[in-house]
Amino acid sequence: MQYLMIHDIRREYFDLNLDQYRLTFDDGLFSQYYYYPLYADHPGKLTYFIATGFIRPGPARPKFSGDYIAYLKPKKYMYRCFIEQQFDHFMTTEEIRELAAKPNVQIGVHSHWHDVILTRSHPRKRKPLSQWKLARFQNTPEIGRRDFSIRSKIAFQGFYLQAGSVLRRSISQWEDYIKADTERCLEWMMGNLGYTPELYCLPFNEHNEKLISMLKSFGFNQFFAARSGNNPNVCSRVDIDSLIRP
């Protein structure tokens, strides 16, 4: 059975027959909690991967009772949280606790900061960079001049900006970042849900052997991305939007 990758939920998804898929939900978005009643009878486990740095304390809001809510693409809600510091599009702590108590739900980790870094891996050539990614680096012209791409900060060593200069991040700085990010995730999970998860969804679906090895040392034993890259520890997923006919 294939895994399906879902971000913010569109009304059109409810016209699809998803019984043949295992459903995974990324980022910890409010719509995933709101529409839970419509997925409650799905034959398989529902897996929610939480980017813990996006979650704020707060009560549980009402779930679906007939009204559909507005849909946002990832580049829109990422702009809202990173640039505008608005997090209402994500679940609250209490909403995640409520989902975690459901017998057909399992909670996994999707990093803490879910952030990006400058890299020279797979340079941007086919489409413009998202505005939220550019804004993370103050729309620095240097990015365009040196043909940088902007990728997962946890999966790439990359470069950072300091006083207008672009500097290479050292291996030790990269490793320290992975450790700090993962420790923050696990602290959040234990403090709010009372357990340590074993499932990890890789931010931006990007991964490498170093990252997987380090995450394993924290107890994670199953990983998820769009493509496995021939890594037996990584489960490939199908984007739900690919199932919708134009």
Helices and strands as residue ranges (DSSP letters): E 2-6, G 11-15, E 21-27, H 30-34, H 36-39, E 46-50, G 52-54, H 74-82, H 93-100, E 105-109, E 116-119, H 131-136, H 141-145, E 149-152, E 159-162, E 165-168, H 171-193, E 199-201, G 203-205, H 209-216, E 222-225, E 234-239, G 240-243
